[in-house]
Amino acid sequence: MLLHLSTWPEVEAYLQQSTGIILPIGSTEQHGPTGLIGTDAICAEAIAKGVGEATQALVGPTLNVGMALHHTAFPGSISLQPSTLIRVIKDYITFLAKSGFTTFFFINGHGGNIATLKAAFSETYAHLADLNLANSDRIRCRVGNWFMCPSVYRLAKELYGDSEGSHATPSEVAVTQYLYPESIKKAPLNPNVAKGHPIYGAANFRHNYPDGRMGSDPSLATPEHGQKLYELAVKELSQSYLEFLNQSVF
């Protein structure tokens, strides 16, 4: 059940059965010469929809732009400031909480969002308490990073070894290839890919990682790999969501 394809009476009826909602969040940023700029949002959205179908949970609209300031020296990358993203997440949760939702499970596709999400959760708890919202003490938030699911990580390492890298990875590219086979990209990739540099500002990132990759070889990706990774992520995050939902019931 997708929120944007539902009516308010349908949502009202859903809330009689469950107060949980899944919110996909990703990023719009460069993913090397062959990775789609929307990779992080594409993966999070598709996996969230799969989890929603598996658990009969409502899935909210995707937050397509995240915290990706360090990628913005590459054309096409878009970022929110961390403070802006915190306000966006706080507003999302606040108005959904006013409707009666209490359990918010964010399915995340971008590592750069993790710290900001956790900060947003803390601010939101305090904000809702200050509002004296009737159910403020029942609000629970959690982030599930699909790429960090143990089963996904194990398969990625099995398929790609050290060539998985940490950005523009073959695993995330494979998932986009499975979802959008008509948009598979090819380009020459330097085998001497940069890795191991700390991340500072955008100009520094592009200087140290000139083609946008971080130790990865996305040429190893295939749509078949992507399907397996997608299915593992959906299975594991479905279990995580249901466990979180049950823990949140008073």
N, C-alpha and C positions, 0 to 999 in steps of 0.2 A: 504494500500500500504506500503510494508516494503522496506526500502532502500536497504537492502542487497539482496533482491530478485528482484530488479529493474535494468534496464539498464540506462546508462547516458542519452540517448534520452528521456526515460520516465520521468526521473527527470527534464530534461530541459522543457518538456511539462507541467509537474506539476507546475513548477515555473511560468508559464504563467497564472495560475489560482490562485495560493496561494504561499505565501512566509513563511508559517508557518510549523514547524516541531515539532513532539513530540519525546522526548528523555527519555526512561526509565532508571532509576538509582536505584541500590539497594546495596546489600552488600553480602559478603560471610563470614558468622560468625555463631558461635554456637547459637542454639535456644533451649537450654534445652535438656533433654534426649529424647524427642520425636519430636522435631522440626527439619526440614531439614536445613542443613547449608546454602543452597541457598534460603531460604524462602524469604528474602527481594527482591532479584533480580527476583525470580520466580513470585512473586505477581506483582511487578512493570511492568515486561515485559508483562504479560498476560493482565493486566488492560490497559496498553498503547495500546496494539494491539486492544483491544475492543473499546477504545476511537477512535483510528484511523479509524476503520471500521465504527463507528457511525457518524464520522464527515468528512469522506473522506480525512483525513489528512495523510501525510507521517510520518512513524514511523522509527526513526533511530535505530542503534544498541544499545543494552543494555550495560550500564556500570555495570558489575557484581560485581566489587570490589569497596567498598567505604571506608569511614573513620570509622574503627572499632577497633582502637588500644586497647580499654579497654576490648575487647573480646579475645585478642590473647593469653591469658594463657590457652585457651581451644584448644585442637588439631583440626586442620582443618580450623581454622579461619584465614582469610587473610585480611590485611588492607593496604591501601595507607596512607602515611603521609598526613596531611591536605595540605601542600604545594604542594605535588605531585598531589593530586586530583585537586587542583586549576589549576595547569598547564594543566592537561588532559582536564578539562572542557573548559579552555580558548582555547586550540588547537582545540577541537571539534567545538566550536562556530566560531572561526576565519576562519577555512577553509570552513565551511558551509556558513558563511557570504560572503566569497569571491565568492561563487557560486550563491549568490543572496538571500539566506534565511535571514529573518529579525526577525522572531518571534519564540522564542525557549521556549517550554513548557516542563519542566522536570517533569515526573511523578515519584515520589520518594517513595521507600518502606522502608527507614531506617532513623530513627530519628537522628542518628549520622551524617548524611550527611547535615542536614539543614543549620547549621552555615557555613560550608565550601562552600556549594552551593552559599549562599548569598555573601560570600566574593569573590568567583570566578566571580560572575556576575559583581561586582564592578571593579575588576581588568580587566575584559574583556572589559567593556565599555571604560575604559581609554586606554587600549592597542589598541583597534580598532581605537579610535580617533587619537592616535599617529601614526598609520599606514596611516592616511589620506584616509581610505577606503571610497569609494564614498557614501555608504549607512550607514556609521557608526552611524549617528545620528538617524537612524531608528531602530537600533537593540534593541530588548526588550526581557528580560528573566524573566521567572517566574517558581516557583516550586509549584507543586500540590502534597501534601502528601495524598495518598489514605486513610491511616488509620486515618487521621484527618478530613475527610469529615463528616459534621454534621450528615448526614443520616447513615453513617457507624458507627459512634461513638454511636449514639442512639441505633441502633440495637445491637451492641456489649454489651452495658450496659444492655439492655433488656434481652439478652440471658445469660449473664455471671455475671452481677453485679460487685462486687469488685474483683471477680476471673478473670476478664479480665487482671488485672495487667498492667505492662508496658513493658515487654519484654518476648518473647516466649509466646505471648498471644494466647488464644484460637481462636480469630478472624483471626489472620494471619495464624495460623496452619490450621484452617478450610478452608481458601482459597486454601492452597497448597493441602489439601485433596481433594477438588473439582477438582483441576487441574490435580493432580497425584494420583488418588485413589489406584494405584498399589504400591505406596510408603508410605502408612500410617504406622507409627511406633507406637509401644506400649512399655511401660516400666513402672516400679513402680515409682510413684511420691510421695515424702514426703508431707503430707498435711500441714506441717508447713513450708511453703515456705517463704524465706527471702524477705523483702521489706523495703523501706524507707531509705536505706543507700545512701549517696552521691557517685558519681562515680569519681574515681581518676584513677590510673594506672591499668594495666591488672592484676597484682598479687593481688592488693587490691580488685578489682572487684571479682575475683574468691574466695577470702577469704570470702567476705561478701555474695556472691551469689554462693554457692558451686556447685549447679547443673545447673547454668546458667539462671534460671528463676528469674524474678523480680515480685513477688506478683501474679503470674498467675497460672491458672490451665488448661493447654491445653488438659487435658483429656475430657473436656466438648465439644471440637470441633467435628463437624460432616461435611461431605461433603455437606450436604443439607444447613447447615448454610453458608458454604463457597460460595455456588452458590448465595445465597441471598446477601451476603456481596459484592461479585464480581459485581453483577448486579447494586447494589446501587452505588458502586464506579465508574463504567463505566458511569452510567447516570449522576452523579453529575460532574465528571471531564470532560465529554463531553461538558456540559453546560459551565463550567469554561473555557475550551479551546476556545470555540467559542466566548465567551464574550471577552476574552483576545485578540483573533485574530482581532475582530472588533475594539477594543480599539486601537490596534496597527496600524491601517490603517490611513495614513495621508490624 
